[in-house]
Amino acid sequence: MRLLSSLRSRIFLTAAVVAVASIGVSVWMVNILVTEQAERELQRGLEEAATLVEEYRALSVAQLAQQVRLVADLPRFKAAVEVRHGPTLVPVAEDYRRQIGSTLLVVTSRDGELLAAEGLLADARVAVARWPAVRAALGGRATTFFWPLEGGVLQVVTVPIWIGPSAPDILGTLSAGIALDSVFAERIKRLTDSEIAFCLDGRVKASTLDAAHTPRLEAVLTGAALAHLALADQDFVGLRRELAATAGELGPPPTASATAAPVALVLRSRTERLRFLGTLHRALGGTALVVLLAAILLSYYVARTITRPLAAITAGMREMAATGDLTRQLALPGQALLDEDARLLAATFNAMTASIARFQREAAQRERLSSLGRLSTVVAHEIRNPLMIIKTALHALRRRDLPPERTAAAVADIDEEVGRLNGLVNEVLDFARPIRFELAPASLHAICRAAETATAAGDGGVPCHVTLDPAADEIVTDAERLRQALINLLTNARQAAAEVSGGREPGRVDIDARAAEGHLVRLTIRDPGPGIAAEDLPRIFEPYFTTKRTGTGIGLAIARNIVEGLGGRITVRSRPGDGTEVVVDLPRTGPAAPPSPGPRA
């Protein structure tokens, strides 16, 4: 897979996958825990609401029982019951019913005769005498029971009416009821913040919900106590709680009640209660996305901090292989955040190239010394011709009858050949002996212009275009030695350009000086000449190697000695028919470790 072929891709993908997995698992676990906690809180709230419903209902019944006992002990009420006069008792009963806030108030005599029935339907009055609670009250015991009511359930409290608690004389019974209807349910809803429904015999008798939901409510009255149901566009959780008939000191009648105990159904909207989870999930998702993007960018940055130095090292090695320059130093980007291993690798590589550069200088020096033996043959050959000319001129000068013009010509020949021998000796000395450099701040622009001017004469009219970068002007170097090296290089370039002109307008030689990375300046000399054959290119810096009939083959060797002595490097790129490009890289601040001083050549 090409995607995983690079180290940067593997590091980035690994870090990104780890970030995605960790953030995804964290968000998933948080969502699960928060949802479970919210569900538990919803269940706990339902149980608390059901307990409040039962307690509120029991408290209301207990208060009603106390009020009923107080009414039953009033002398005025007892007197009305004793005389059994309905027209007298009914207004009194109605007055007390309103005062205690009871839904109904039923009074019977000691014989079970119905004396007053305020709030009781006519068809239910005939059953009062058969109420087990009435019989229990005539026996001296207060009881409570449930009675079906239109739109709700009635919880009735029945107490005896007596005279003398130590040896009671029971005059009759008093029954009052509290309605578990929609009004009572709304009151409890405000207290518990829940929907309430009172059910009896599997039917919903009263509810705070719309009547359209009654069939769904009745469907959950059987089965588990905790049920889920959908009402309209909301999901509800309902808890079923059976209401006990006992309340305080009241007890159930001795026989079966008029009806079974009702059921309170407490409901809370799960949709409404858990609505915050949607906001929480979106917030978590947004946060996870931001953190994920940050993690991906950070992993990409970390991957680049590791791989960029390796890429720079690889590029340096690739350029070294392409140019053959084994002394190239690496300049790594982002030193502040550079990986320690990459820094160590680069430092080791630079130390290796520095050792190679030192070895190359020493090898070059040894090569120069070892080549002196080979040079003797060349030097002898170069000296023989001038010496023969000088010898011939001296023989001519010995003649006493030599005309003056012949004498002047012989002297001129001797002078010319002596100059030629002197130049040859200087070239040999420049190559053979270490060069002493005198380093000082100089203008690279001025050096380039001086070299261009020195080579302008006798070049066959080859034009030279100089391009100078202002950022590459100041340099610490030996200006005279550098000018000499540039003269040798420019001379070769002009001669190559003139060689291909064929009598036409010769091509142009370009000199380009500009700043380069790594505190270097780069000089580039290009000519449109015939180029150099591939088999000759590796030998161009060898002493006395030349393809010209009149060349000595030592100019490029001297130029390389000067450039390398100044701490730089020189490379040549050329192909037959495409011209030649010579690149000279020089340090701005001079050589780091200049050669030991020796005699000035």
C-alpha positions as CSV (number, residue, x, y, z in Angstrom):
1,M,0.0,0.0,0.0
2,R,1.5,3.3,-1.1
3,L,-0.3,5.1,1.7
4,L,1.7,3.3,4.3
5,S,4.9,3.3,2.4
6,S,6.4,6.4,4.0
7,L,7.3,6.8,7.7
8,R,5.4,10.1,7.9
9,S,2.2,8.4,6.7
10,R,2.5,5.6,9.2
11,I,3.2,7.9,12.1
12,F,0.4,10.2,11.2
13,L,-2.1,7.4,10.6
14,T,-1.2,5.6,13.8
15,A,-1.5,8.7,15.9
16,A,-4.8,9.7,14.1
17,V,-6.3,6.3,14.6
18,V,-5.3,6.2,18.3
19,A,-6.8,9.7,18.8
20,V,-10.0,8.8,16.9
21,A,-10.4,5.5,18.9
22,S,-9.7,7.1,22.3
23,I,-11.9,10.1,21.7
24,G,-14.7,7.9,20.3
25,V,-14.6,5.4,23.1
26,S,-14.5,8.2,25.7
27,V,-17.5,10.0,24.1
28,W,-19.4,6.6,23.8
29,M,-18.7,5.8,27.5
30,V,-19.7,9.2,28.6
31,N,-23.0,9.0,26.6
32,I,-23.8,5.6,28.1
33,L,-23.0,6.6,31.6
34,V,-25.0,9.9,31.4
35,T,-27.9,8.2,29.7
36,E,-28.0,5.4,32.4
37,Q,-27.8,8.0,35.1
38,A,-30.6,10.0,33.6
39,E,-32.7,6.9,33.3
40,R,-32.1,6.1,37.0
41,E,-32.9,9.6,38.0
42,L,-36.1,9.4,36.0
43,Q,-37.1,6.1,37.8
44,R,-36.1,7.6,41.2
45,G,-38.2,10.7,40.5
46,L,-41.2,8.5,39.5
47,E,-40.9,6.5,42.8
48,E,-40.7,9.7,44.8
49,A,-43.7,11.1,43.0
50,A,-45.7,7.9,43.6
51,T,-44.7,8.1,47.3
52,L,-45.8,11.8,47.4
53,V,-49.2,10.8,45.8
54,E,-49.8,8.2,48.5
55,E,-48.6,10.4,51.3
56,Y,-50.7,13.3,50.2
57,R,-53.8,11.2,49.7
58,A,-53.2,9.6,53.2
59,L,-52.7,13.0,54.8
60,S,-55.9,14.3,53.2
61,V,-57.9,11.3,54.4
62,A,-56.4,11.6,57.9
63,Q,-57.4,15.3,58.0
64,L,-60.9,14.4,56.8
65,A,-61.2,11.8,59.5
66,Q,-60.2,14.3,62.2
67,Q,-62.7,16.8,60.9
68,V,-65.4,14.1,60.7
69,R,-64.8,13.1,64.4
70,L,-65.0,16.8,65.4
71,V,-68.3,17.2,63.7
72,A,-69.6,14.0,65.2
73,D,-68.8,15.2,68.7
74,L,-70.6,18.6,68.3
75,P,-73.6,18.8,70.7
76,R,-75.7,20.6,68.0
77,F,-75.0,17.8,65.5
78,K,-75.7,15.0,68.1
79,A,-79.0,16.6,69.1
80,A,-80.1,16.7,65.5
81,V,-79.2,13.1,65.0
82,E,-80.9,12.2,68.3
83,V,-84.3,13.7,67.3
84,R,-84.1,12.0,63.8
85,H,-85.8,15.0,62.2
86,G,-84.6,15.1,58.6
87,P,-85.7,18.7,57.8
88,T,-83.7,19.8,60.9
89,L,-80.6,17.6,60.2
90,V,-80.2,18.2,56.5
91,P,-79.3,21.9,56.7
92,V,-77.0,21.2,59.5
93,A,-75.3,18.4,57.6
94,E,-75.0,20.6,54.4
95,D,-73.4,23.4,56.5
96,Y,-70.8,21.0,58.0
97,R,-70.1,19.4,54.6
98,R,-69.2,22.8,53.2
99,Q,-67.1,23.7,56.2
100,I,-64.9,20.5,56.1
101,G,-64.8,20.5,52.3
102,S,-66.1,17.0,51.9
103,T,-67.6,15.7,48.6
104,L,-70.4,14.0,50.5
105,L,-71.7,13.8,54.0
106,V,-74.0,10.9,55.0
107,V,-75.8,10.5,58.4
108,T,-77.6,7.4,59.6
109,S,-79.4,6.6,62.8
110,R,-78.5,3.9,65.3
111,D,-80.9,1.6,63.4
112,G,-79.1,2.3,60.1
113,E,-81.8,4.6,58.8
114,L,-80.6,7.2,56.3
115,L,-81.1,10.7,57.9
116,A,-79.1,12.9,55.5
117,A,-77.1,12.2,52.3
118,E,-75.6,15.4,51.0
119,G,-73.6,15.0,47.8
120,L,-74.7,11.3,47.3
121,L,-76.6,10.4,44.2
122,A,-80.2,9.3,44.6
123,D,-79.6,5.8,43.3
124,A,-76.8,5.2,45.8
125,R,-78.8,6.2,48.9
126,V,-80.5,2.8,49.1
127,A,-77.2,1.1,49.5
128,V,-76.1,3.2,52.4
129,A,-77.7,0.9,55.0
130,R,-75.8,-2.0,53.5
131,W,-72.5,-0.4,53.7
132,P,-70.2,-2.5,55.8
133,A,-68.6,0.6,57.1
134,V,-71.9,1.8,58.6
135,R,-72.3,-1.5,60.4
136,A,-68.8,-1.3,61.6
137,A,-69.3,2.3,62.9
138,L,-72.5,1.2,64.7
139,G,-70.3,-1.3,66.4
140,G,-68.0,1.5,67.6
141,R,-65.2,1.3,65.0
142,A,-64.2,4.0,62.5
143,T,-63.4,2.7,59.0
144,T,-62.6,3.9,55.5
145,F,-63.4,2.4,52.1
146,F,-63.5,3.3,48.4
147,W,-66.6,4.0,46.4
148,P,-66.9,4.5,42.7
149,L,-67.7,8.0,41.6
150,E,-68.5,9.6,38.2
151,G,-65.2,11.2,37.1
152,G,-63.2,9.7,40.0
153,V,-63.0,7.5,43.0
154,L,-64.5,8.4,46.4
155,Q,-62.7,7.5,49.6
156,V,-65.2,7.4,52.4
157,V,-64.5,7.8,56.1
158,T,-67.2,6.5,58.5
159,V,-67.2,7.2,62.3
160,P,-69.7,6.5,65.1
161,I,-71.7,9.2,66.7
162,W,-71.8,8.5,70.4
163,I,-72.4,10.0,73.9
164,G,-69.9,9.2,76.6
165,P,-66.7,7.6,75.5
166,S,-66.3,5.4,78.5
167,A,-69.6,3.7,78.0
168,P,-70.6,4.9,74.6
169,D,-74.2,5.3,73.6
170,I,-74.1,5.2,69.8
171,L,-76.6,7.6,68.3
172,G,-75.8,6.8,64.6
173,T,-73.0,7.1,62.0
174,L,-71.4,10.0,60.1
175,S,-69.7,9.4,56.7
176,A,-67.7,11.9,54.7
177,G,-65.7,11.4,51.5
178,I,-62.9,12.9,49.6
179,A,-63.0,12.6,45.8
180,L,-59.9,11.4,44.0
181,D,-60.9,13.2,40.8
182,S,-59.3,15.4,38.2
183,V,-59.2,18.3,40.6
184,F,-57.4,16.3,43.2
185,A,-55.1,14.9,40.5
186,E,-54.2,18.4,39.2
187,R,-53.3,19.4,42.8
188,I,-51.0,16.5,43.1
189,K,-49.5,17.2,39.6
190,R,-48.4,20.6,40.8
191,L,-46.8,19.0,43.8
192,T,-44.9,16.2,42.0
193,D,-44.5,17.7,38.5
194,S,-45.9,14.5,37.1
195,E,-49.0,13.4,35.2
196,I,-51.5,11.6,37.5
197,A,-54.3,9.1,36.7
198,F,-56.7,7.4,39.2
199,C,-57.9,4.0,38.0
200,L,-60.5,1.6,39.4
201,D,-61.3,-1.9,38.1
202,G,-59.0,-1.5,35.1
203,R,-60.6,1.8,34.0
204,V,-59.2,5.3,34.2
205,K,-61.6,7.3,36.4
206,A,-59.7,10.6,36.5
207,S,-56.5,11.9,34.8
208,T,-54.5,15.0,34.2
209,L,-53.9,13.9,30.6
210,D,-56.2,14.4,27.7
211,A,-59.1,11.9,27.5
212,A,-57.8,10.7,24.1
213,H,-54.9,9.0,25.9
214,T,-57.2,7.0,28.2
215,P,-57.0,3.7,26.1
216,R,-53.2,3.8,26.2
217,L,-53.3,4.4,30.0
218,E,-55.7,1.5,30.6
219,A,-53.4,-0.8,28.5
220,V,-50.5,-0.5,31.0
221,L,-52.7,-1.2,34.1
222,T,-51.7,-4.9,33.8
223,G,-48.3,-6.2,33.6
224,A,-45.1,-4.7,35.1
225,A,-45.4,-1.9,37.6
226,L,-43.0,0.2,35.5
227,A,-44.1,0.6,31.9
228,H,-43.2,2.7,28.8
229,L,-45.9,4.1,26.6
230,A,-46.0,6.6,23.8
231,L,-48.5,9.4,24.0
232,A,-48.8,11.8,21.1
233,D,-45.2,12.7,20.1
234,Q,-43.7,12.0,23.5
235,D,-42.4,8.9,25.3
236,F,-43.7,8.4,28.9
237,V,-42.7,6.2,31.7
238,G,-45.5,5.2,34.1
239,L,-45.3,3.7,37.6
240,R,-48.4,2.0,38.9
241,R,-49.1,2.2,42.7
242,E,-52.0,0.6,44.5
243,L,-53.7,2.9,47.1
244,A,-54.1,1.5,50.6
245,A,-57.5,1.8,52.3
246,T,-56.1,2.3,55.8
247,A,-55.2,5.8,56.9
248,G,-53.9,6.5,60.4
249,E,-56.2,5.0,63.1
250,L,-58.8,4.1,60.5
251,G,-59.1,0.5,59.4
252,P,-61.0,-1.3,56.7
253,P,-64.5,-2.6,57.3
254,P,-64.8,-6.1,58.7
255,T,-66.2,-7.4,55.4
256,A,-65.3,-6.7,51.8
257,S,-65.3,-3.1,50.7
258,A,-67.8,-1.7,48.3
259,T,-65.1,-1.9,45.6
260,A,-61.5,-2.9,45.2
261,A,-58.7,-0.5,46.0
262,P,-57.9,2.0,43.2
263,V,-54.6,2.4,41.5
264,A,-52.7,5.6,41.1
265,L,-50.7,5.8,37.8
266,V,-47.8,8.3,38.0
267,L,-46.3,9.3,34.6
268,R,-43.4,11.4,33.5
269,S,-42.4,12.4,30.0
270,R,-39.2,10.6,29.2
271,T,-38.8,12.8,26.1
272,E,-39.0,16.0,28.2
273,R,-36.8,14.7,31.0
274,L,-34.1,13.4,28.8
275,R,-34.2,16.3,26.3
276,F,-31.0,17.7,27.8
277,L,-29.2,14.5,26.6
278,G,-29.6,15.7,23.0
279,T,-27.9,19.0,23.9
280,L,-25.3,17.1,25.8
281,H,-24.7,14.7,23.0
282,R,-24.3,17.5,20.5
283,A,-21.9,19.3,22.8
284,L,-19.9,16.2,23.3
285,G,-19.9,15.5,19.6
286,G,-18.8,19.1,18.8
287,T,-16.1,18.9,21.5
288,A,-15.0,15.5,20.2
289,L,-14.8,16.8,16.7
290,V,-12.7,19.9,17.7
291,V,-10.4,17.7,19.9
292,L,-10.2,15.2,17.1
293,L,-9.2,17.8,14.5
294,A,-6.6,19.2,17.0
295,A,-5.3,15.7,17.6
296,I,-5.0,15.0,13.9
297,L,-3.2,18.3,13.3
298,L,-0.9,17.6,16.2
299,S,-0.2,14.1,15.0
300,Y,0.5,15.5,11.5
301,Y,2.8,18.1,13.0
302,V,4.7,15.5,15.1
303,A,5.0,13.3,12.1
304,R,6.5,16.2,10.1
305,T,8.9,17.0,12.9
306,I,10.2,13.5,12.6
307,T,10.2,13.0,8.9
308,R,11.2,16.5,7.7
309,P,14.8,16.2,9.0
310,L,14.9,12.7,7.5
311,A,13.7,14.1,4.2
312,A,16.4,16.9,4.4
313,I,19.0,14.2,5.1
314,T,17.8,12.1,2.2
315,A,17.7,15.1,-0.1
316,G,21.3,16.0,0.9
317,M,22.4,12.4,0.2
318,R,20.6,12.4,-3.2
319,E,22.3,15.7,-4.2
320,M,25.6,14.3,-3.0
321,A,25.1,11.3,-5.2
322,A,24.1,13.5,-8.2
323,T,26.9,16.1,-7.9
324,G,29.6,13.8,-6.5
325,D,30.2,16.4,-3.7
326,L,31.0,14.2,-0.7
327,T,31.7,17.2,1.5
328,R,28.1,18.6,1.5
329,Q,26.9,19.7,5.0
330,L,23.3,19.4,6.0
331,A,21.2,22.3,7.4
332,L,18.1,20.8,9.1
333,P,14.9,22.9,9.3
334,G,13.2,23.8,12.6
335,Q,16.2,23.3,15.0
336,A,14.1,24.3,18.0
337,L,11.6,21.4,17.7
338,L,14.0,19.0,15.9
339,D,13.8,15.3,16.9
340,E,16.8,14.3,19.0
341,D,17.5,11.3,16.9
342,A,17.3,13.3,13.7
343,R,19.7,15.9,15.2
344,L,22.1,13.2,16.2
345,L,21.9,11.6,12.7
346,A,22.5,15.0,11.0
347,A,25.4,15.8,13.3
348,T,26.9,12.4,12.6
349,F,26.4,12.9,8.9
350,N,28.0,16.3,8.9
351,A,30.9,15.0,11.0
352,M,31.4,12.2,8.4
353,T,31.3,14.7,5.5
354,A,33.7,17.0,7.3
355,S,36.1,14.0,7.7
356,I,35.6,13.2,4.0
357,A,36.4,16.9,3.2
358,R,39.5,16.7,5.3
359,F,40.5,13.4,3.7
360,Q,39.9,14.9,0.3
361,R,42.2,17.9,1.0
362,E,44.9,15.6,2.3
363,A,44.4,13.2,-0.6
364,A,44.5,16.1,-3.1
365,Q,47.7,17.3,-1.5
366,R,49.2,13.8,-1.7
367,E,48.0,13.6,-5.3
368,R,49.7,16.8,-6.1
369,L,52.9,15.7,-4.6
370,S,52.7,12.2,-6.2
371,S,52.0,13.8,-9.6
372,L,55.1,15.9,-9.5
373,G,57.0,12.8,-10.8
374,R,54.6,12.5,-13.6
375,L,54.8,16.2,-14.2
376,S,58.5,16.1,-14.8
377,T,58.0,14.6,-18.2
378,V,55.5,17.2,-19.1
379,V,57.7,20.0,-17.8
380,A,60.7,18.7,-19.6
381,H,58.7,18.6,-22.8
382,E,57.4,22.1,-22.3
383,I,60.9,23.4,-21.4
384,R,62.8,21.8,-24.3
385,N,61.3,23.9,-27.0
386,P,62.0,27.3,-25.3
387,L,65.5,26.2,-24.5
388,M,66.1,25.2,-28.1
389,I,64.9,28.5,-29.3
390,I,67.1,30.3,-26.7
391,K,70.1,28.2,-27.7
392,T,69.6,29.0,-31.4
393,A,69.3,32.7,-30.6
394,L,72.5,32.6,-28.6
395,H,74.4,30.9,-31.5
396,A,73.2,33.7,-33.7
397,L,74.4,36.3,-31.3
398,R,78.0,34.9,-31.2
399,R,78.4,35.8,-34.9
400,R,80.3,39.1,-35.2
401,D,78.8,40.0,-38.5
402,L,75.2,39.6,-37.4
403,P,73.1,42.5,-38.7
404,P,71.4,44.7,-36.0
405,E,67.9,43.6,-37.0
406,R,68.8,39.9,-36.6
407,T,70.4,40.8,-33.2
408,A,67.2,42.5,-32.1
409,A,65.1,39.5,-33.3
410,A,67.3,37.0,-31.4
411,V,67.0,39.1,-28.2
412,A,63.3,39.3,-28.6
413,D,63.1,35.5,-29.0
414,I,65.1,35.0,-25.9
415,D,63.0,37.4,-23.9
416,E,59.7,35.8,-25.1
417,E,60.9,32.2,-24.3
418,V,62.2,33.3,-20.9
419,G,58.7,34.7,-20.1
420,R,57.1,31.5,-21.3
421,L,59.4,29.5,-19.0
422,N,58.7,31.8,-16.1
423,G,54.9,31.4,-16.5
424,L,55.3,27.6,-16.7
425,V,57.3,27.5,-13.5
426,N,54.7,29.7,-11.7
427,E,51.9,27.4,-12.8
428,V,53.8,24.3,-11.5
429,L,54.5,26.1,-8.2
430,D,50.9,27.2,-7.8
431,F,49.8,23.6,-8.2
432,A,52.5,21.8,-6.3
433,R,52.8,24.0,-3.2
434,P,50.1,24.8,-0.6
435,I,48.6,28.2,-1.3
436,R,48.7,30.8,1.5
437,F,45.5,32.8,1.7
438,E,45.0,36.3,3.0
439,L,41.4,36.5,4.2
440,A,39.7,39.8,4.5
441,P,36.2,41.2,3.9
442,A,35.7,41.8,0.2
443,S,33.0,42.6,-2.4
444,L,32.0,39.6,-4.5
445,H,30.5,41.9,-7.1
446,A,33.8,43.8,-7.5
447,I,35.7,40.5,-7.8
448,C,33.3,39.2,-10.5
449,R,33.5,42.5,-12.5
450,A,37.3,42.5,-12.2
451,A,37.5,38.9,-13.6
452,E,35.1,39.8,-16.4
453,T,37.2,42.8,-17.3
454,A,40.5,40.8,-17.2
455,T,39.1,38.2,-19.7
456,A,37.4,40.7,-22.0
457,A,40.5,41.2,-24.2
458,G,41.3,38.5,-26.8
459,D,38.1,36.5,-26.4
460,G,37.0,36.8,-29.9
461,G,34.2,39.2,-29.1
462,V,32.2,36.8,-26.8
463,P,29.9,39.0,-24.7
464,C,29.5,38.3,-21.0
465,H,26.4,39.1,-18.9
466,V,26.8,39.5,-15.2
467,T,23.8,39.2,-12.8
468,L,24.6,40.2,-9.2
469,D,22.4,39.6,-6.1
470,P,22.7,42.5,-3.6
471,A,22.4,39.9,-0.8
472,A,25.5,38.1,-2.0
473,D,28.0,41.0,-2.1
474,E,29.7,40.9,1.3
475,I,32.1,37.9,1.8
476,V,35.2,37.1,3.7
477,T,37.8,35.6,1.2
478,D,41.1,36.1,-0.5
479,A,40.0,38.5,-3.2
480,E,43.1,38.1,-5.4
481,R,43.1,34.3,-5.3
482,L,39.3,34.2,-6.0
483,R,39.8,36.6,-8.9
484,Q,42.5,34.4,-10.3
485,A,40.2,31.3,-10.1
486,L,37.4,33.2,-11.8
487,I,39.7,34.4,-14.6
488,N,40.6,30.7,-15.3
489,L,37.0,29.7,-15.4
490,L,35.8,32.7,-17.5
491,T,38.7,32.2,-19.9
492,N,37.6,28.6,-20.6
493,A,33.9,29.7,-20.9
494,R,34.7,32.5,-23.4
495,Q,37.0,30.2,-25.5
496,A,34.2,27.5,-25.5
497,A,31.6,30.0,-26.7
498,A,33.9,31.4,-29.4
499,E,34.7,27.8,-30.5
500,V,31.1,27.1,-31.6
501,S,30.4,30.6,-33.2
502,G,31.9,29.5,-36.6
503,G,32.4,33.1,-37.6
504,R,28.9,34.1,-36.6
505,E,27.9,36.2,-33.6
506,P,29.2,34.2,-30.7
507,G,26.9,33.1,-27.9
508,R,26.8,34.8,-24.5
509,V,28.5,33.8,-21.3
510,D,26.5,34.3,-18.1
511,I,27.8,35.0,-14.6
512,D,25.3,34.8,-11.8
513,A,26.1,35.6,-8.2
514,R,23.4,35.1,-5.6
515,A,22.8,34.1,-1.9
516,A,22.3,30.3,-1.2
517,E,21.0,28.5,1.8
518,G,23.3,27.5,4.6
519,H,25.2,30.9,4.7
520,L,26.7,30.3,1.3
521,V,27.0,32.4,-1.9
522,R,26.8,30.7,-5.3
523,L,28.6,31.7,-8.4
524,T,27.3,30.1,-11.6
525,I,29.2,30.5,-15.0
526,R,27.3,29.2,-18.1
527,D,28.6,29.1,-21.6
528,P,26.9,27.9,-24.8
529,G,30.0,26.0,-26.0
530,P,30.2,22.4,-27.3
531,G,30.1,20.9,-23.9
532,I,32.3,18.2,-22.4
533,A,32.2,14.5,-23.4
534,A,30.9,12.2,-20.7
535,E,34.2,10.2,-20.6
536,D,36.2,13.4,-20.2
537,L,34.1,15.0,-17.5
538,P,35.6,13.1,-14.5
539,R,39.2,14.1,-15.6
540,I,38.8,17.8,-16.2
541,F,40.4,18.7,-12.8
542,E,43.4,16.5,-13.3
543,P,46.6,18.4,-13.8
544,Y,47.7,18.8,-17.4
545,F,44.6,17.1,-18.8
546,T,43.3,19.2,-21.7
547,T,41.5,18.7,-25.0
548,K,42.9,21.9,-26.4
549,R,46.0,21.9,-28.7
550,T,47.5,24.9,-27.1
551,G,46.3,24.4,-23.5
552,T,48.5,23.4,-20.5
553,G,45.6,21.6,-18.6
554,I,46.5,23.2,-15.3
555,G,44.0,26.1,-15.1
556,L,41.0,24.1,-13.8
557,A,43.2,22.2,-11.3
558,I,44.5,25.5,-9.9
559,A,41.0,27.0,-9.8
560,R,39.7,24.0,-7.8
561,N,42.7,24.2,-5.4
562,I,41.8,27.9,-4.7
563,V,38.1,27.3,-4.3
564,E,38.6,24.4,-1.9
565,G,41.3,26.3,0.0
566,L,38.7,29.1,0.5
567,G,36.3,26.5,2.1
568,G,34.1,26.1,-1.0
569,R,33.4,23.5,-3.6
570,I,33.3,23.6,-7.4
571,T,31.1,21.3,-9.5
572,V,30.7,21.1,-13.3
573,R,27.6,20.0,-15.2
574,S,27.9,19.6,-19.0
575,R,26.6,17.6,-21.9
576,P,27.9,17.6,-25.5
577,G,26.1,20.2,-27.5
578,D,24.3,21.8,-24.5
579,G,27.1,23.9,-23.1
580,T,28.7,23.8,-19.7
581,E,27.7,25.1,-16.3
582,V,30.3,25.6,-13.5
583,V,28.9,26.2,-10.0
584,V,31.1,27.6,-7.2
585,D,29.7,27.6,-3.6
586,L,31.7,29.7,-1.1
587,P,31.1,30.3,2.6
588,R,30.3,33.9,3.5
589,T,32.6,34.0,6.5
590,G,35.6,32.2,4.9
591,P,36.9,28.7,5.4
592,A,36.1,27.1,8.8
593,A,39.7,25.8,9.1
594,P,42.0,27.3,6.6
595,P,45.2,25.5,5.5
596,S,48.3,26.1,7.5
597,P,50.3,29.1,6.1
598,G,53.2,28.3,3.8
599,P,55.3,30.2,1.4
600,R,53.3,32.5,-0.9
601,A,53.2,31.0,-4.4
